[in-house]
Amino acid sequence: MSNNIRYTDAPTDMEQLLDTAVITDGLLPSPSELVRKTEKERITIAIDKHSLELFRQYAKKHDAKYQSMINGVLGSYAKKFLSHK
């Protein structure tokens, strides 16, 4: 299987799909919103190696802390899907 995707390989109805797409509020906050000071509790957790590497690379590129970014993503998810309103 080739990973080379050509624009000509797009579905013929792509324009119609884009015209009818619905824009939704983003699930995740921006990277700048992920860095904030809150009370923390240390835990041990196993995280997918690929995901962790992506966080580390992005954090290094933007002079941020990857653990704070991960914490922000978890917090946003919990607030949106796990908290009772």
C-alpha positions, 0 to 999 in steps of 0.5 A: 500500500502506497502512502503517496496520496495524489490530489486526483485520488480525492473522492469526486464528491469532495467539493459537495462534502466540504460545502455541507461540512459543519464547523464545531467548537474544537475539543482541544484548547490551543497549546497556549491554553494548555499551560496553566498552574493548578494543583497537581498530583503525581501518578504513574501512567503508560502513554502511547509512545507515538503520542508521547513523542508528538507532545515532546516534539511540539513542546520542545519546538514551542518551549513548553512542557509536554507534561503540562500540555498532556494535562491540559488535554486531559482536563479539557476532555474531562470538562467536556465529556466527564463533568456533570452539568 
